[in-house]
């Protein structure tokens, strides 16, 4: 086998309730920046970024990610899920650690995507860990709610950047390893 690099291209979706930080996580990942202002996502917004995953089977591997930022309204999910999720290979399911309800409601988002595209890999992100004094959810609670999905849970902060790169990289690596995307 030669040492030419292998480049995969696939779509991943960020889902979760309004205001959990999906857009901020994408902005942090793609541009390395954080914006304090809240801008509601209307419909879906696509961002792109190429990540290097090191070497797999002796070849350098890169992934061109098409990242869909989905509006955080479940009515939107029900109306447009087929169109927006079609072809998705992975999900970053985001909840806000300062709002317990966003964790509880996350299962509806994961189920909604999987109804459209099947059992694709999911990573759950407990976002806004920098707001320690406002935290409403504990790690054990998140594990209980998300147990059925057998998904890794990472705790992130779009503001400080903690675990943001790791979340996207880990999902990309899992998709490449499990889906055998070509």
TORNUKE-132346 format. One record per residue: residue number from 1; residue in one letter; chain; x, y, z of N, C-alpha, C in turn. Coordinates in steps of 0.001 Angstrom, whole numbers, plus 524288, in hexadecimal, padded with zeros to 5 digits. Layout:
   nunu   lumro   vose      nX      nY      nZ     caX     caY     caZ      cX      cY      cZ
    NUM       A      A       X       Y       Z       X       Y       Z       X       Y       Z
...
***
This chain:
   nunu   lumro   vose      nX      nY      nZ     caX     caY     caZ      cX      cY      cZ
      1       X      A   8034E   7FB52   80000   80000   80000   80000   8036F   804DD   80000
      2       X      A   80206   8089B   7FCC7   80524   80D59   7FC79   803ED   81109   800F9
      3       X      A   80708   8152B   8013D   80658   818CB   8059B   8032E   81D99   80407
      4       X      A   8007A   81D44   7FF87   7FD28   8219D   7FDF7   7F8FB   8227D   80219
      5       X      A   7F7B3   82763   802D9   7F3B1   8286D   806CD   7EE4B   82707   804B7
      6       X      A   7EAF6   8259E   80848   7E589   8244B   8070B   7E22D   828BC   8091E
      7       X      A   7DEC7   82ADC   805C9   7DB49   82F08   80776   7D5A9   82D30   8071F
      8       X      A   7D2F6   82D8D   80B84   7CD6B   82C41   80BC4   7CA62   8315B   80BD2
      9       X      A   7C58D   8311B   80A09   7C213   835A8   80A4B   7BCFF   833C8   80C8E
     10       X      A   7BB46   83656   810C0   7B625   83507   812C0   7B3B0   83961   815EF
     11       X      A   7AE98   838B8   8169C   7AB5F   83C96   81947   7AA71   83AD9   81EE4
     12       X      A   7AB00   83E92   82278   7A979   83DA9   827E6   7A5A0   841F2   82970
     13       X      A   7A239   840B3   82D22   79E37   84462   82ED5   79EBE   84589   834A1
     14       X      A   79E38   84A70   83603   79DC5   84BEE   83B7B   7980A   84CC6   83C9F
     15       X      A   79618   84A27   840A9   7909C   84A9B   84218   79023   84BAD   847EA
     16       X      A   78BA6   84DB3   84962   78A90   84EF1   84ED0   786FE   853A4   84F0D
     17       X      A   78526   854C0   853BA   7817A   8590A   85489   783F5   85E55   85346
     18       X      A   780A1   86238   852AB   78250   86793   851C8   785D0   8697B   85630
     19       X      A   789F6   86C3B   854D4   78D2A   86ED4   858BD   7911A   86B6C   85B98
     20       X      A   791D8   86681   859E3   79595   8631E   85C9D   79B37   8641D   85AEC
     21       X      A   79BE9   866EA   85690   7A12C   8684E   854DB   7A304   86584   84FF7
     22       X      A   79F79   86364   84CDC   7A110   86095   8481F   7A426   86420   84469
     23       X      A   7A200   868B6   84352   7A48A   86C5A   83FBA   7A9CE   86E1C   841E5
     24       X      A   7AA04   86F1F   846F5   7AEEC   870CE   8496B   7B30D   86C82   8493A
     25       X      A   7B16F   86798   849F7   7B523   86339   8499C   7B75E   862D0   8441A
     26       X      A   7B3FD   86356   84030   7B5C9   86313   83AC5   7B97F   8679D   839A0
     27       X      A   7B802   86C4A   83B54   7BB45   870EA   83A6B   7C0A1   8703E   83D02
     28       X      A   7C0B9   86E3B   841C0   7C5A3   86D48   84487   7C8EE   8694E   8418A
     29       X      A   7C677   8651D   83FB8   7C941   860FF   83CF5   7CB56   862D8   837AE
     30       X      A   7C81B   86586   834AF   7C998   86709   82F5E   7CD4B   86BB6   82F53
     31       X      A   7CC37   86FB0   8329A   7CF5E   87479   83258   7D2B2   87571   83733
     32       X      A   7D1E7   87251   83B4D   7D4F6   87305   84013   7D344   877A9   8435A
     33       X      A   7CEA3   879C3   84238   7CCE1   87E79   844F7   7C7CD   87D75   847EB
     34       X      A   7C685   8811A   84B62   7C1A4   880E9   84E5A   7BF2E   8864B   84E40
     35       X      A   7BA12   88671   84D96   7B731   88B5D   84D7F   7B31D   88B32   851D2
     36       X      A   7B338   88F03   85553   7AF8C   88F34   859C0   7A9E1   88FEE   8580F
     37       X      A   7A906   89264   85386   7A3A4   89384   851F0   7A0E0   88E8E   85029
     38       X      A   79BD9   88E45   85168   798AB   889CD   84FE8   79605   88AF2   84ABB
     39       X      A   796F1   88795   846F8   79466   8882B   841E3   7916C   88326   840D4
     40       X      A   78C53   88389   8409A   78906   87EF7   83FB6   789DE   87CF2   83A26
     41       X      A   78A94   877CB   839B5   78B20   87559   8349C   785B5   874AC   8323E
     42       X      A   78521   87657   82D73   7803A   8759C   82A9F   78120   87164   82685
     43       X      A   77E0C   86D37   826C6   77EC9   868E1   8231D   783A6   865D7   8247D
     44       X      A   78710   86546   820AA   78BFF   8627D   82186   7905E   8657B   81ED4
     45       X      A   794DD   86598   82150   79963   86842   81F33   79DB8   8643D   81E99
     46       X      A   7A073   86474   81A38   7A499   860AE   8192E   7A9E9   86353   819AC
     47       X      A   7AD70   860C6   81C8D   7B2DF   86281   81CEB   7B647   85E01   81B21
     48       X      A   7BB08   85F3C   81981   7BE8F   85B1E   817BE   7C3D5   85BBA   81A5E
     49       X      A   7C63C   8573E   81B80   7CB8F   85748   81D89   7CE02   851FB   81C73
     50       X      A   7D300   85208   81B19   7D5EF   84D38   81A3E   7D913   84C0B   81F24
     51       X      A   7D8BB   8472B   820F0   7DBBE   8458E   8257F   7DF5C   84111   82404
     52       X      A   7E3E9   840FC   8267C   7E79A   83CAF   825BD   7E705   838F3   82A46
     53       X      A   7E69B   833F1   82913   7E5CF   83008   82D2B   7EAB1   82CC1   82E27
     54       X      A   7EF29   82E7C   82C27   7F3DA   82B54   82CDF   7F400   82702   828D7
     55       X      A   7F5BB   8226A   82A6E   7F65B   81E1A   826CD   7F2BD   819A2   82826
     56       X      A   7F02D   81793   82434   7ED01   812DD   824C3   7EEC8   80F10   82091
     57       X      A   7EFE2   80A46   82222   7F1CB   80644   81E89   7F66D   80839   81B5C
     58       X      A   7F9F4   80B07   81DE8   7FEC4   80CCA   81B6B   7FE44   81168   817BD
     59       X      A   7F9BC   813B1   81771   7F8F3   8182A   813F1   7F6F6   81CDA   81701
     60       X      A   7F8FC   8218D   815B7   7F6DF   82641   81826   7F127   826DE   8169F
     61       X      A   7EDEF   8284D   81A60   7E857   828C6   81961   7E683   82E4E   81A92
     62       X      A   7E37F   8306D   816EE   7E10C   83584   817A5   7DB36   834E4   816C7
     63       X      A   7D834   8383D   8196D   7D296   83828   818BE   7D0BE   83DB2   81795
     64       X      A   7CDF9   83E3F   81342   7CB59   84330   81207   7C5FD   842E3   81486
     65       X      A   7C531   845EA   818A8   7C03A   845E1   81B6F   7BC99   84A19   81948
     66       X      A   7B7DC   8488B   81823   7B3B5   84C3B   816FC   7B05E   84C23   81BEE
     67       X      A   7B04B   8507D   81EC3   7ADE8   850B7   823EC   7A8BD   853AE   82397
     68       X      A   7A47E   850F9   824C3   79F57   85370   824AA   79DD4   8553E   82A18
     69       X      A   79C8B   85A2B   82A7B   79AA4   85C97   82F47   794C1   85D07   82EA3
     70       X      A   791DB   85A19   831AE   78C38   859AF   83112   78963   85D25   83502
     71       X      A   78578   85FEE   8332E   78237   8632B   8368F   78024   85FF2   83B24
     72       X      A   78062   8621A   83FE1   77F01   85F34   8449E   7793B   85F02   845EF
     73       X      A   775F8   85E2E   84227   7704C   85D9C   84312   76EAE   8583B   8412A
     74       X      A   76C18   85538   84494   76A9C   84FEF   842FF   76681   84FE3   83EAF
     75       X      A   76373   85409   83E24   75FC3   85438   839C1   762CB   8543F   8349C
     76       X      A   7672D   856FE   83495   76AA4   85712   83003   76CB7   8518F   82EFA
     77       X      A   76E46   84EFB   8332F   7704C   8499E   832BF   76C49   84621   8300E
     78       X      A   76776   84647   831D9   76363   842EB   82FA1   7622E   84443   829EF
     79       X      A   7620C   84946   828B0   7609D   84AE6   82363   764D3   849E3   81F51
     80       X      A   769BE   84A93   820CB   76DE3   84A91   81CE4   77227   84675   81DA2
     81       X      A   77147   842CC   82147   7758B   83F35   82286   77774   83C10   81DDA
     82       X      A   773EB   83A54   81A81   775A1   8373A   81603   77965   83A55   81294
     83       X      A   77808   83F3F   81187   77B3A   8427D   80E1B   78087   843D0   8107A
     84       X      A   78092   84550   81571   78573   8471B   817C0   78906   842BC   8198F
     85       X      A   786E3   83E80   81B58   78A22   83A59   81D7F   78BC5   8364A   81980
     86       X      A   78957   8365C   814DF   78A9D   8328C   810D2   79086   8327B   80FD3
     87       X      A   792CA   82DE7   81026   7985E   82D52   80F1C   79BEA   82E77   813B6
     88       X      A   799BC   82FFB   81823   79D04   83116   81CB9   79F9C   82C17   81E9E
     89       X      A   7A47E   82C8B   8203D   7A780   82802   8220F   7A898   8282E   827E8
     90       X      A   7A77B   82C9D   82A70   7A873   82D0A   8300C   7A569   8318A   83263
     91       X      A   7A496   8312A   83789   7A198   8351B   83A5D   7A4B6   83708   83F12
     92       X      A   7A4D9   83C27   83FC5   7A687   83E69   844B3   7A18C   8407E   84732
     93       X      A   79FCE   83DE1   84B50   79AF9   83F3E   84E08   79C72   8429A   852B9
     94       X      A   79ABE   8477F   852C3   79C99   84B5D   8568A   79862   84CB2   85A8E
     95       X      A   799FC   84CAA   85F8D   796A6   84EB5   863B1   799B2   852C0   866C5
     96       X      A   796D6   85606   86984   79918   85A42   86C9D   79930   8586D   8724E
     97       X      A   79DD3   85800   87493   79E3F   85603   879F0   79BA6   8599D   87DE9
     98       X      A   79A43   85E65   87C46   797A6   86201   87FE4   791B6   861C8   87F57
     99       X      A   78FC1   85E7C   87BDB   78A14   85DF6   87B10   788AB   8582E   87AB5
    100       X      A   786EE   85605   87F06   785B6   85075   87F71   78205   84E8D   87B25
    101       X      A   77E27   851B4   879B9   77A51   85019   875C1   77CD9   84EDF   87080
    102       X      A   78135   85172   86F42   783B3   8508C   86A2E   7862B   84B1E   869E7
    103       X      A   787A1   848F8   86E5C   78999   84396   86E87   78514   83FCE   86DBE
    104       X      A   780E9   840A2   87094   77C55   83D38   87037   77A2B   83D18   86AA3
    105       X      A   77A1A   84195   86807   777F1   841F1   862C2   77B95   83FF4   85E7D
    106       X      A   78072   83EEE   85FD6   78447   83D42   85BEE   782D8   83812   8595F
    107       X      A   78051   834AA   85C54   77EEC   82F8B   85A27   77B43   8302A   85576
    108       X      A   777CD   833FC   8558C   77439   834E5   85128   7773C   83673   84C45
    109       X      A   77B62   83974   84D02   77E9A   83B0F   84890   7818A   83666   84641
    110       X      A   783FF   83360   84998   786F8   82EDA   847AE   7834B   82B0E   844E6
    111       X      A   77ECA   829FC   8474E   77AFC   82677   844E8   7792B   82896   83FA4
    112       X      A   7783E   82DAA   83F60   7766C   83011   83A83   77A49   82F63   83610
    113       X      A   77F48   83030   83726   7833F   82F82   83313   783A2   829C7   83189
    114       X      A   783CF   8265D   83561   78463   820CE   83433   77FA7   81E92   83150
    115       X      A   77B03   820D1   83226   7766C   81F1E   82F22   7774B   82023   82958
    116       X      A   77A36   8242D   82816   77B35   82599   822A6   77FD0   822B2   82043
    117       X      A   783F5   821FF   8234F   788CE   82002   820F5   78ADB   81AF0   82351
    118       X      A   7881A   818BD   82726   789E0   813DD   82980   78D91   814CC   82E12
    119       X      A   78FE7   81095   83004   79316   810DF   834D2   798A4   812E1   833ED
    120       X      A   7991A   817CF   83276   79E47   81A18   8319E   7A0C0   81B8C   836D8
    121       X      A   7A5F6   81C16   836F5   7A8A0   81D73   83BDC   7A6DA   822B0   83E23
    122       X      A   7A66E   822BB   8434F   7A4E2   8276E   8462D   7A8EE   82887   84A68
    123       X      A   7AA73   82D63   84AE0   7AD60   82F4A   84F63   7A9E3   8335E   851DE
    124       X      A   7A95B   8332B   856F9   7A64A   83713   859AA   7AA03   83B0B   85C16
    125       X      A   7A897   83FFB   85BAC   7ABD6   84425   85DD6   7A8CA   8471C   861FC
    126       X      A   7AAD6   8471F   866C2   7A8B9   84A5F   86AF1   7AB9E   84F87   86AA0
    127       X      A   7A924   8536A   86858   7ABC0   8585D   8673C   7AB04   85C53   86BB2
    128       X      A   7AE56   86039   86BB7   7AE58   8649D   86F74   7B088   8630C   874D4
    129       X      A   7B454   85F80   874D7   7B6AA   85DE6   879D9   7B9AE   8624C   87C7D
    130       X      A   7BAB3   86680   879A1   7BD5C   86AFE   87C08   7B9C7   86DCC   87FEF
    131       X      A   7B4A9   86CDE   87F92   7B0E9   86F67   8831B   7B001   86BF5   887E8
    132       X      A   7B422   86AE0   88AB6   7B423   86731   88F15   7AFE8   86862   89317
    133       X      A   7AF5C   86D44   8948B   7ABA3   86EC0   898AA   7A5EE   86E1F   896F7
    134       X      A   7A4F7   86DA6   891E6   79F92   86D2A   88FFF   79E2F   86794   88E60
    135       X      A   7A1C9   86405   88F26   7A0F5   85EA6   88D4C   79C50   85C06   89003
    136       X      A   798EF   8598B   88CDB   79453   856CC   88ED8   7948C   850EA   88DF1
    137       X      A   79829   84F1A   88AC1   79868   84986   8898D   79D99   84735   88B40
    138       X      A   79D56   84284   88D53   7A20A   83FAB   88EEC   7A342   83B7F   88ADD
    139       X      A   7A822   839C1   88AD3   7A9C7   835E2   886FA   7A6B7   830CB   88779
    140       X      A   7A583   82F18   88C3A   7A29B   82A3B   88D0B   79D23   82AA7   88AAE
    141       X      A   79ACB   82F33   88B3C   79599   8301F   8891A   795AD   82FD4   8831B
    142       X      A   79993   83241   880BD   79A1D   83209   87B05   79AF2   82C64   8793B
    143       X      A   79E21   82986   87C0E   79F05   82403   87ABB   799F8   820E7   87AEE
    144       X      A   796C1   821DD   87EE3   791BA   81F23   87F60   78E19   82063   87AD1
    145       X      A   78D85   82567   8799B   789ED   8270D   87577   78BAB   824E1   8702B
    146       X      A   790C1   824BD   86F39   792CA   8234F   86A11   794A7   81DA5   869AF
    147       X      A   79404   81AA7   86DDB   79607   81544   86E06   79456   81202   8694B
    148       X      A   78F60   8124B   867D1   78D4A   80F19   8638F   79013   81014   85E5A
    149       X      A   79277   8149E   85DBD   794FD   815F9   858C9   79AB2   8142C   8589A
    150       X      A   79CB4   81284   85D0F   7A22C   810C5   85D6F   7A5DF   814AB   85AD0
    151       X      A   7A4E7   819AC   85BD4   7A821   81DAE   85957   7ABEA   82008   85D4A
    152       X      A   7B0A8   8211E   85B7E   7B447   823E9   85EEA   7B20C   82952   86035
    153       X      A   7B328   82B29   864ED   7B173   83062   8667C   7B659   83399   867A2
    154       X      A   7B6E4   837F6   864E6   7BB3F   83B7E   865D0   7B90D   84095   86800
    155       X      A   7BBF7   842F4   86B7A   7BA47   847E8   86DC5   7BD7E   84C3F   86B52
    156       X      A   7BAC0   85004   868FB   7BD3C   853F4   865B8   7BBF3   85978   8678B
    157       X      A   7BF05   85D17   86587   7BDD6   862A4   8661C   7BF60   8654D   86109
    158       X      A   7BB7A   86747   85E4A   7BCA1   86A33   85983   7BFA6   86F2A   85AE5
    159       X      A   7BEB1   8712D   85F95   7C13F   87605   86138   7C71D   8753E   86210
    160       X      A   7C88F   87135   86501   7CE21   87059   86628   7D0C0   86CB7   86235
    161       X      A   7CD8F   869C2   85F4F   7CFAD   86617   85B7C   7D0A4   860A1   85D9E
    162       X      A   7CFB1   85FC3   862B2   7D0DC   85AB0   8650A   7CDBC   85656   86254
    163       X      A   7D089   85258   86094   7CE6D   84D9F   85E18   7CB92   84E74   858F2
    164       X      A   7CB97   85321   856C6   7C8B6   85412   851EA   7CB53   85142   84D55
    165       X      A   7D04E   8522E   84CA1   7D337   84F88   84869   7D2E0   8499D   84916
    166       X      A   7D393   847D1   84DE1   7D359   84237   84EFF   7CE12   83FDB   84D7B
    167       X      A   7C9D0   842B3   84E75   7C496   840B4   84D3D   7C3FE   83FB1   84764
    168       X      A   7C55D   84378   84431   7C4DF   842DE   83E89   7C89F   83EB8   83C7B
    169       X      A   7CD75   83ED2   83E60   7D162   83AFF   83CB7   7CFB9   83574   83E26
    170       X      A   7CDC9   834BB   842F5   7CC37   82F8C   844C6   7C7AB   82D70   84196
    171       X      A   7C3D5   830BE   84084   7BF6A   82F03   83D58   7C146   82D99   837DD
    172       X      A   7C495   830D8   83589   7C691   82FC7   83044   7C96E   82A88   83025
    173       X      A   7CCB0   82991   83410   7CFA1   824A9   8344F   7CBF9   81FF8   834EA
    174       X      A   7C810   82089   8383E   7C449   81C53   838FC   7C146   81B30   833F9
    175       X      A   7BFB8   81F3A   83130   7BCE7   81E76   82C43   7C055   81B93   8285A
    176       X      A   7C538   81D3A   827DC   7C8BD   81AAB   82431   7C977   814E0   825AA
    177       X      A   7CA18   813D4   82AB5   7CB03   80E7B   82C77   7C637   80B05   82C16
    178       X      A   7C19A   80D24   82D2A   7BCEB   809DB   82D67   7B9D6   809AC   82856
    179       X      A   7B9A9   80DFC   82594   7B65B   80E30   820E6   7B928   80C5D   81BFE
    180       X      A   7BE51   80C1F   81C43   7C167   80ADA   8179C   7BFA6   80E41   81309
    181       X      A   7BFA6   81355   81422   7BDD1   81724   81046   7C1B2   8175D   80BB6
    182       X      A   7BFB4   81714   8070C   7C325   8179B   8026A   7C155   81BFA   7FEEE
***
